[in-house]
Amino acid sequence: MAGRRDWTRDTLAAGVRAGDKRALARAISLVENGDALAYDLVRDVYPDTGRAYAVGVTGPPGVGKSSLISALVRHVRARDASVGVISVDPSSPFSHGALLGDRIRLADHFLDPEVFIRSMGTRGHLGGLAEATLQAMLVLDAAGKDLLFLETVGAGQSEVEVIGIADTVLLVLMPGSGDSVQALKAGIMEIPDVIAINKMDHPAAKTMLNEVRSILALDHERAWRPPIVLTEATRAENVPELWEKIDEHRAFLEQEGQLEERRRRNLAGEVFAVASGRTKAHLERAVAEDPELRRLLDAVQRRELDPLSAVREIMEKVFKIPAASLAPAPGTGAGDAHGDRADAA
């Protein structure tokens, strides 16, 4: 296999398809840095994707997501499934931004040739987190991984975009964390397909189980009812049961003919998310570099020009879009690009 410094497009694509760890590490570094070779590589290997099953793992910081993923990886490796893990930290300023704790919790898998683990930040990537994560997932998919775990910190807009790539979304909560329940009430309940309440020995675990169950009961639309599993990740307690629920969700999607439909919608959503990220970056650069556009922004800030008038002028100048075309379509909103996950299940 090619050495560290002499990867070419062909040798890198061949290395990725062979599942070579050095090729995967190099490919994902290129993806993170927005290197032109990354685009060529993903284009080359894209026909080899669509086989891996992706599980998105999200939830507030500190609830034990990394420990739970580590326990799930151990469980599925016992069944001979190959695994890729991408841990995303939107706040990290580092290109390989793994938190030390994540490294420690996942450390016992690093020597396993069938497990590839990578942490990612957002540094320098033109299309933002959605683009970098999508490309990294496609690279691991093309490498023949059976299962992909995608971990995100929190459940803000960027995390929801990232988690939109997943086939099954696992929400991890922790007893005694009031913000967890608040997150559920704020609409996060549309996201998960399976819920884990970690640290089951906590005295408030059963109370939280009942709270979450009552919130879920308010949603009468979904055909799939997200199951709730009490876990203790550090002892791998109830991890087989948790995996069973993830497996049941996969079987449900396949039986209902929804897996392919969800993947098609997710990919379309990612196209819009990446396009939005790139468009925003292009707009910000254009405004910063053009004194006339900068004056428009200053006029808004001085309250001499209303924001929508500025938008029309900026869009007309930067994208040559006539003002008449910029009226919002009826019923559209900021969240429409990804669709409602509740419709998916």
C-alpha positions as CSV (number, residue, x, y, z in Angstrom):
1,M,0.0,0.0,0.0
2,A,1.2,3.5,-0.7
3,G,3.3,5.3,1.9
4,R,2.2,8.1,4.1
5,R,3.1,10.9,1.7
6,D,2.5,9.4,-1.8
7,W,-1.2,8.6,-1.9
8,T,-2.7,9.2,-5.3
9,R,-6.4,9.3,-6.2
10,D,-6.3,5.7,-7.4
11,T,-4.2,4.2,-4.6
12,L,-6.3,6.0,-2.0
13,A,-9.6,4.7,-3.6
14,A,-8.1,1.2,-3.7
15,G,-7.0,1.5,-0.1
16,V,-10.4,2.7,1.1
17,R,-12.2,-0.1,-0.8
18,A,-9.8,-2.6,0.9
19,G,-10.5,-1.2,4.3
20,D,-6.9,-0.2,4.9
21,K,-6.7,1.9,8.1
22,R,-4.0,4.2,6.8
23,A,-6.0,4.9,3.7
24,L,-9.1,5.6,5.7
25,A,-7.2,7.9,8.1
26,R,-5.7,9.8,5.2
27,A,-9.1,10.0,3.3
28,I,-10.9,11.4,6.3
29,S,-8.1,14.0,7.0
30,L,-8.6,15.2,3.4
31,V,-12.3,15.3,3.9
32,E,-11.9,17.4,7.1
33,N,-9.5,19.8,5.4
34,G,-11.8,20.3,2.4
35,D,-9.0,19.0,0.1
36,A,-9.9,18.8,-3.6
37,L,-8.6,15.2,-3.6
38,A,-11.4,14.3,-1.1
39,Y,-14.1,15.3,-3.6
40,D,-12.5,13.1,-6.3
41,L,-12.1,10.2,-3.9
42,V,-15.7,10.3,-2.7
43,R,-16.9,10.5,-6.3
44,D,-14.9,7.4,-7.1
45,V,-16.1,5.3,-4.2
46,Y,-19.7,6.5,-4.0
47,P,-21.0,3.6,-6.2
48,D,-19.6,1.3,-3.4
49,T,-21.7,2.9,-0.7
50,G,-25.2,2.1,0.6
51,R,-24.4,-1.2,2.4
52,A,-23.5,0.0,5.9
53,Y,-26.2,0.5,8.5
54,A,-25.7,3.9,10.3
55,V,-26.7,4.5,13.9
56,G,-26.7,8.1,15.1
57,V,-26.1,8.6,18.8
58,T,-27.0,11.9,20.3
59,G,-27.9,13.5,23.6
60,P,-26.7,16.2,26.1
61,P,-23.0,16.3,27.0
62,G,-21.9,14.0,29.9
63,V,-24.6,11.3,29.6
64,G,-22.2,8.6,28.6
65,K,-22.6,8.4,24.9
66,S,-19.0,7.4,24.2
67,S,-19.1,4.7,26.9
68,L,-22.3,3.3,25.5
69,I,-20.9,3.3,22.0
70,S,-17.9,1.5,23.2
71,A,-20.1,-1.2,24.9
72,L,-22.3,-1.5,21.7
73,V,-19.1,-1.9,19.5
74,R,-17.9,-4.7,21.8
75,H,-21.4,-6.3,21.5
76,V,-21.6,-6.2,17.7
77,R,-17.9,-7.2,17.3
78,A,-18.8,-10.4,19.1
79,R,-21.2,-11.0,16.2
80,D,-18.4,-10.4,13.7
81,A,-19.7,-7.1,12.4
82,S,-17.1,-4.6,11.2
83,V,-17.5,-1.1,12.6
84,G,-16.8,2.5,11.9
85,V,-17.2,5.2,14.6
86,I,-17.2,8.9,13.9
87,S,-17.4,11.1,17.0
88,V,-18.3,14.7,16.1
89,D,-17.6,17.7,18.3
90,P,-19.0,20.8,16.7
91,S,-17.3,23.1,19.3
92,S,-13.9,21.6,18.8
93,P,-11.4,24.0,17.1
94,F,-9.1,21.1,16.3
95,S,-9.2,19.2,13.0
96,H,-8.8,15.8,14.8
97,G,-10.7,17.2,17.7
98,A,-11.1,14.0,19.9
99,L,-11.8,14.7,23.5
100,L,-9.3,12.8,25.6
101,G,-12.2,11.1,27.4
102,D,-13.6,9.7,24.2
103,R,-10.2,8.3,23.4
104,I,-9.9,6.6,26.8
105,R,-13.4,5.2,26.6
106,L,-13.0,3.8,23.1
107,A,-9.3,2.8,23.5
108,D,-9.8,-0.9,23.9
109,H,-11.1,-1.0,20.3
110,F,-8.1,0.8,18.6
111,L,-6.1,-2.4,18.1
112,D,-9.1,-4.2,16.5
113,P,-8.5,-4.2,12.7
114,E,-12.2,-4.4,12.1
115,V,-12.9,-1.2,14.0
116,F,-12.1,2.3,12.8
117,I,-12.6,5.2,15.2
118,R,-12.2,8.9,14.3
119,S,-13.1,12.1,16.1
120,M,-13.9,15.2,14.0
121,G,-14.2,18.9,14.5
122,T,-15.3,21.6,12.1
123,R,-12.0,23.3,11.3
124,G,-11.8,24.9,7.9
125,H,-14.5,22.9,6.2
126,L,-16.4,25.1,3.7
127,G,-19.7,23.2,3.9
128,G,-19.5,22.9,7.6
129,L,-20.1,19.9,9.8
130,A,-22.9,18.3,7.6
131,E,-20.6,18.0,4.6
132,A,-17.5,16.7,6.5
133,T,-19.5,14.1,8.3
134,L,-21.4,12.9,5.3
135,Q,-18.2,12.4,3.3
136,A,-16.5,10.6,6.2
137,M,-19.5,8.3,6.5
138,L,-19.4,7.6,2.8
139,V,-15.7,6.7,3.0
140,L,-16.3,4.2,5.8
141,D,-19.3,2.8,4.0
142,A,-17.2,2.3,0.9
143,A,-14.6,0.6,3.0
144,G,-17.1,-2.2,3.7
145,K,-18.0,-1.5,7.3
146,D,-21.2,-3.3,8.3
147,L,-22.2,-0.8,11.0
148,L,-21.4,2.9,11.4
149,F,-21.9,4.8,14.7
150,L,-22.1,8.6,14.5
151,E,-21.9,10.4,17.8
152,T,-22.8,14.1,18.2
153,V,-22.7,16.3,21.2
154,G,-26.0,17.9,22.1
155,A,-29.0,18.3,19.8
156,G,-28.8,21.8,18.3
157,Q,-29.4,22.6,14.6
158,S,-26.0,21.4,13.4
159,E,-26.3,18.2,15.3
160,V,-29.7,17.6,13.9
161,E,-28.3,18.1,10.4
162,V,-25.5,15.6,11.1
163,I,-27.7,13.0,12.7
164,G,-30.0,13.2,9.6
165,I,-27.5,10.9,7.9
166,A,-28.4,8.0,10.2
167,D,-30.8,5.1,9.6
168,T,-31.6,4.7,13.3
169,V,-31.2,7.5,15.8
170,L,-30.4,6.6,19.4
171,L,-31.0,9.4,22.0
172,V,-29.0,8.9,25.3
173,L,-30.3,10.6,28.4
174,M,-29.2,10.5,32.0
175,P,-31.3,10.6,35.2
176,G,-31.2,13.7,37.3
177,S,-30.4,15.9,34.3
178,G,-33.3,18.4,34.0
179,D,-32.1,19.8,30.7
180,S,-32.5,16.3,29.2
181,V,-36.3,16.4,29.8
182,Q,-36.4,20.0,28.7
183,A,-34.8,19.0,25.4
184,L,-37.5,16.4,24.9
185,K,-40.2,18.9,25.5
186,A,-38.6,21.3,23.1
187,G,-39.3,19.1,20.2
188,I,-36.2,16.8,20.3
189,M,-38.7,13.8,20.6
190,E,-39.1,14.0,16.8
191,I,-35.6,12.8,16.4
192,P,-35.0,9.5,18.2
193,D,-36.0,6.0,17.1
194,V,-34.6,4.4,20.3
195,I,-34.0,6.0,23.7
196,A,-31.4,4.9,26.3
197,I,-31.5,6.2,29.9
198,N,-27.9,5.6,31.0
199,K,-26.7,5.2,34.6
200,M,-29.7,3.1,35.5
201,D,-28.5,2.8,39.1
202,H,-29.3,6.4,39.7
203,P,-32.2,6.9,42.1
204,A,-34.1,9.0,39.6
205,A,-33.8,6.5,36.7
206,K,-37.3,5.1,37.0
207,T,-38.8,8.6,37.4
208,M,-37.1,9.7,34.2
209,L,-38.3,6.6,32.4
210,N,-41.9,7.5,33.4
211,E,-41.4,11.1,32.4
212,V,-40.0,10.2,28.9
213,R,-42.7,7.6,28.4
214,S,-45.4,10.2,29.2
215,I,-43.8,12.6,26.7
216,L,-43.7,9.9,24.0
217,A,-47.4,9.1,24.7
218,L,-48.3,12.6,23.4
219,D,-47.2,11.7,19.9
220,H,-50.1,9.7,18.3
221,E,-48.8,10.0,14.7
222,R,-45.8,7.7,14.6
223,A,-46.2,4.1,13.6
224,W,-43.0,3.2,15.4
225,R,-43.0,3.9,19.1
226,P,-39.5,4.6,20.3
227,P,-38.6,2.0,22.9
228,I,-36.8,3.1,26.1
229,V,-34.0,1.0,27.6
230,L,-32.3,1.5,31.0
231,T,-28.6,0.9,30.6
232,E,-25.3,1.1,32.6
233,A,-22.6,1.5,29.9
234,T,-19.6,1.1,32.1
235,R,-20.8,-2.4,33.0
236,A,-22.4,-3.1,29.6
237,E,-25.6,-3.7,31.5
238,N,-28.7,-4.0,29.2
239,V,-26.5,-3.3,26.2
240,P,-27.6,-6.5,24.4
241,E,-31.2,-5.4,25.0
242,L,-30.5,-2.0,23.6
243,W,-28.9,-3.4,20.5
244,E,-32.0,-5.7,20.1
245,K,-34.2,-2.6,20.0
246,I,-31.9,-1.0,17.4
247,D,-32.2,-4.2,15.4
248,E,-36.0,-4.2,15.8
249,H,-36.1,-0.7,14.4
250,R,-34.0,-1.7,11.4
251,A,-36.4,-4.7,10.8
252,F,-39.4,-2.4,11.1
253,L,-38.0,0.0,8.5
254,E,-37.2,-2.9,6.2
255,Q,-40.6,-4.6,6.6
256,E,-42.4,-1.4,6.0
257,G,-40.3,-0.6,3.0
258,Q,-39.1,2.6,4.7
259,L,-35.4,2.1,4.9
260,E,-34.7,2.9,1.3
261,E,-37.2,5.8,1.5
262,R,-35.5,7.2,4.6
263,R,-32.1,6.9,3.0
264,R,-33.3,8.7,-0.1
265,R,-34.8,11.5,2.0
266,N,-31.7,11.7,4.2
267,L,-29.4,12.0,1.3
268,A,-31.6,14.7,-0.3
269,G,-31.6,16.5,3.1
270,E,-27.8,16.3,3.2
271,V,-27.5,17.8,-0.3
272,F,-29.6,20.8,0.9
273,A,-27.7,21.0,4.2
274,V,-24.3,21.1,2.4
275,A,-25.6,23.5,-0.2
276,S,-26.9,25.8,2.6
277,G,-23.5,25.6,4.4
278,R,-21.6,26.4,1.2
279,T,-24.0,29.2,0.2
280,K,-23.7,30.8,3.6
281,A,-19.9,30.7,3.5
282,H,-19.9,32.2,0.0
283,L,-22.3,34.9,1.0
284,E,-20.3,35.9,4.1
285,R,-17.1,36.0,2.0
286,A,-18.8,38.1,-0.7
287,V,-20.2,40.6,1.8
288,A,-16.9,40.9,3.6
289,E,-15.0,41.5,0.3
290,D,-17.5,43.9,-1.4
291,P,-17.7,47.4,0.1
292,E,-21.2,48.0,-1.5
293,L,-22.6,44.8,0.1
294,R,-20.9,45.7,3.4
295,R,-22.6,49.1,3.3
296,L,-26.0,47.3,3.0
297,L,-25.3,45.3,6.1
298,D,-24.1,48.5,7.9
299,A,-27.4,50.2,6.9
300,V,-29.4,47.3,8.5
301,Q,-27.3,47.6,11.6
302,R,-28.0,51.3,11.8
303,R,-31.7,50.6,11.2
304,E,-31.7,52.6,8.0
305,L,-32.6,49.6,5.8
306,D,-34.8,46.6,6.8
307,P,-33.2,43.1,6.7
308,L,-35.4,41.7,3.9
309,S,-34.6,44.5,1.6
310,A,-30.9,44.0,2.2
311,V,-31.4,40.2,1.6
312,R,-33.0,41.0,-1.8
313,E,-30.2,43.3,-2.9
314,I,-27.4,41.0,-1.7
315,M,-29.0,37.9,-3.4
316,E,-29.5,39.8,-6.6
317,K,-25.9,41.0,-6.7
318,V,-24.2,37.8,-5.5
319,F,-26.4,35.1,-7.1
320,K,-28.0,37.2,-9.9
321,I,-31.4,36.2,-8.5
322,P,-34.1,38.7,-9.3
323,A,-35.9,40.2,-6.3
324,A,-39.3,38.9,-7.5
325,S,-38.0,35.3,-7.2
326,L,-37.1,35.7,-3.5
327,A,-40.6,35.6,-2.0
328,P,-40.8,32.6,0.4
329,A,-43.0,29.8,-0.9
330,P,-46.1,29.1,1.2
331,G,-45.6,26.7,4.1
332,T,-41.8,26.6,3.9
333,G,-39.5,27.0,6.8
334,A,-36.0,26.6,8.0
335,G,-36.4,23.0,9.1
336,D,-37.9,21.7,5.9
337,A,-34.7,20.7,4.2
338,H,-34.4,17.6,6.3
339,G,-38.1,16.8,6.6
340,D,-39.8,15.7,9.7
341,R,-38.2,12.5,11.1
342,A,-41.5,11.7,12.6
343,D,-42.9,11.1,9.1
344,A,-40.1,8.6,8.5
345,A,-41.2,6.0,11.0
